[in-house]
Amino acid sequence: MNEELDQTPSTWRIVCVKRRIFPQPRSHIHIVGVGTGESATWADLRWTLAQALAALKAGHTFYILDEEHGQPIQVVKTECRVCDKMILSAIKTGNMQLENMRECVYQPDPEVSFSDS
């Protein structure tokens, strides 16, 4: 998501995530980017963590879809319990968690796009 956010808040379905291991203060994983779209198998837009957090601050909404029950689960900004950085998180309901979503894969994979977490 490289362009400026539209002034009208929108709702975005997260369909995949980018993860990175952070070694300090102890090894843990952060989601450093997300892909959004209507299809569970394809992301139309790519967002860095910073872009997603800015969108939330601007009033946009992100969610993941519990495919089994057809229910949206809201994604929110929260503080990492390990390193105190701001991260994205979703309400944990059964196996449907933001952290368990499939990895975003792009051709070519612009790994550098997700480095500003």
N, C-alpha and C positions, 0 to 999 in steps of 0.2 A: 504494500500500500504506500506508494511513493508520493502521490499527489496529496494536497491539503484535504483534510476532512471536510465534507459537506457540512454546512451549518445546521441542517436538519438531522437530529439524532436518528440513527438507523439501528436495526437489529441484525447481528451477524452470527451465522451458525459456524462454529469451529468444527472442521472436519479432519484436521490433522495437526500435529505439533512438531516443533523442532526442539531437541533436547541437547543440553551440554552439561558435562560433569564439572562441578566446581570443587576444587580440592580443599578449600579453607572455609571455616575453621576445621571441618572434617569433611570428607568426601560426600557429596550429595548432588542431586540432579535438579537443574532448573529447566523450565520450559522457556526458551529464548526466542521463540517465534511460533506463530500459528498460521494456518491456512483456513480461509473461510470459503463457503460456497453452499449451494443447494444440494449437491450430490455428495453422498458419503464417501465416494471414491475419487473425487476430483476437487481440488481447491482452485477457485477462480481468482482469489486475491491472497497475497502473502503479506504478513504483518510481522514486524519485529516486536519484541516485548515492549520496547519504548513506545512504538506506534500504538499498540493495543492499549497500554496504560493511558496514553494521551487521549485515545478515543473514549475510554471509560470516563475520564475526567470531563470530557466535552459532552457527556450525556448519552453516548452510544451504549448499546447493550450487546454482550456476547453470550452465547449459550452453546451447550453441547446437547445432542439429542439422544435420549435413552431409547434406542431402537426397539427394545423389547416391549416397552410400555408406551412408546410414542409421546413421551413427556419431555419438554425442554428442561434443562438444568442450567440455571444461571451461573455464569462465570464472573468472578469478582476480583478486585485487587485486594491482596492481603500481604502480610509480612511473613517472610520465610522464618521458620522457627530456628533454623540452624545459623543463618548468617545475617538476619534482619534486613535483607534487601526486599524491595517490593516485587511481588510475583503475581501471576494469575492462578486462581484456584477455583474449583467448583464444589458445590455441596456434594458430599460423598453419599451416594445412594447405591448400595449393592456393588456390582462390578463396574458400573458406569462412572468413571472418573476421568478428569482431564488428563491426569498423569498416565493413564492406561491407553490413551488414544494412539492410533497408528502414527508412524513417523511420516512427516511430509517429505516427498521425493519430487524434485523438479528436474526437468531436462532442459538445459544443464542446471545442476544444483548450485544456486548462488549462495554458498555457505557464508560468504562475507556479509550478506544482507542481514544475518541474524546475530551479528557480533556486538551490537550496541545494547546489551542488556545490563 
